[in-house]
Amino acid sequence: MSEATLSRREWLLSDTPTSRAQAKWGRRYQTWLAFRRNGLAVAGLFIVLAMLVLAILAPVLATHDPGVQVLADRLQPPSAAHWLGTDELGRDTYSRLLYGGRVTLGMVVAVVILVAPLGLIVGCVAGYAGGIVDKLLMRVTDVFLAFPRLILALAFVAAMKPGVESAVVAIALTAWPPYARLARAETLTIRNADYIAAVRMTGASPWRVILRHVAPMCLPSLTVRVTLDMSSIILTAAGLGFLGLGAQPPIPEWGTMIATARRFILEQWWVPVIPGIAIFLASLAFNLLGDGLRDVLDPKQR
């Protein structure tokens, strides 16, 4: 290890930081070191990053046009011409898998972007305000929690036009309540803290207290929950696609690919099994990553 690298490491691990930036980067580096000790979590992070890179670079890495049908090559086994075989319409499974990752993982990212801020704000407002506001928001949350996520998502999609956008909205409407519950519980533990009282004494408005001081304290627990919940979001998105209510053919989406090829599972097993393996790996990777983040971000696990 070079002297420059050693000095940088010592600067990050210093017990007496000389600036706020050094203290912040030191905490981040110590969090990474703790996370790196969990081999399964690192493996999950690697798989997630690899899938995201493959999905982003799908136009470059794909060997065929995912929508081109060549009926003469239908249901071909894996070969040099088609690395993962072809489907019932002669489309290259490898190329469709890459583009399907864009759709499936894109739906997951879109759902997280929608539900994480919503659940955080609802939970923080309910926990900080208390009283009638807390009761009203939590009763609305309880209504959504009373139904299984997939069943409720099916009801929402059935009320809208089947498609990727409808599936994202439906999953988002069913996924935010657990985040709101978690954020509320975290807020209840800190709303009477001395530093929150000091902020209120300076004349800060309730919204400033929530956004600047309460919500950031809820982020670590929320990050862990979101990461662990991504696997169920993937399964819900794939389930909607499998049932014909998510992405519509010929859009390559993992759940839709399994639905259109399930009748070939006994003879041409690779057609439905390969997208199923992709769903399994993505769900497993997010679970491993979430477990690792819980170990380093959740104070109760330390």
Buried (B, 14 or more C-beta within 10 A) or exposed (E): EEEEEEEEEEBBEEEEBEEEEBEEBBEEBEBEEBBEEBEBBBBBBEBBEEBBEBBBEBEEEBEBEBEEBBEEBBBBEBEEEBBBBBBBBBBBBBBBBBBBBBBBBBBBEBBBEBBBBBBBBBBBBBBBBEEEEBEEBBEBBEEBBEEEBBEBBBEBBEEEEBBBEBBBBBBBBBBBBBBBBBBBEBBBEBBEEEEBEEBBEEEBEEEBBBBEBBBEBBBBBBBBBBBBBBBBBBBBBBBBBBBBBBBBEEBBBBBBBBBBBEEBBEEBEBBBBBBBBBBBBBBBBBBBBBBBBBBBBBEEEE
